[in-house]
């Protein structure tokens, strides 16, 4: 019985999977931010693209 109890304690103390959980949480937060600010991001990208096209037209 002590072997099982010790194995359970070792399992609870093991933190090797914590990095994966942190990465998943960061990805979830980033996805949520993209969903919340989708319109603003789209407007920003469109404005940048227009600026690039206008600058390219001046060069050629």
N, C-alpha and C positions, 0 to 999 in steps of 0.2 A: 504494500500500500504506500510505503514511503517513496518508492520509485515513481509511482504515478503522481504523487503530490509534488515531488521535486521536478518532474518533467513538466507539470502544469505551471509551476512557478517560473521555470526557465522559459516556457512559451510566452508567458505574460511579460517577462522582462525583455524579450527579444524585440529590438527596434529596427531590424533590417528592412522591414516593409514601409517604414515611415517616409522614406524618400519618395516612394511611388504615390503614397496618399497625398503628400504635399504637392507633387507635380499635377496630379489629377485636380486638386482644389484650385490651383493656379489656372489651369486650363478652363475649368468651369467658370471662374470669375471673369476671365478674358472673353469667353463666349457670351456671358451675360452682358458684359459691357458693350460688345459689338451689337447685340440685339437691342439694347437700350438706346445706343447712340447711332443706330444704323443710318438714319436720315442725315445726321450731321456728317458722318464719315463719307457718305455718298456725295454730298455737296462739296466737301473738301477735296475729294479725289477728282471730281468733275472740274472744279476750278483749277486745280493743279494741271490736269490734262489740257484744258483750254489754254493755259499759260504756256505750256510746252509747245503746243501747236502754233500759237501766235509767234513765239520766239523762233520756231523752226521756219516759219514763213518769211520772217525778216532775213534770215540767213540765206535762203534760196530765193 
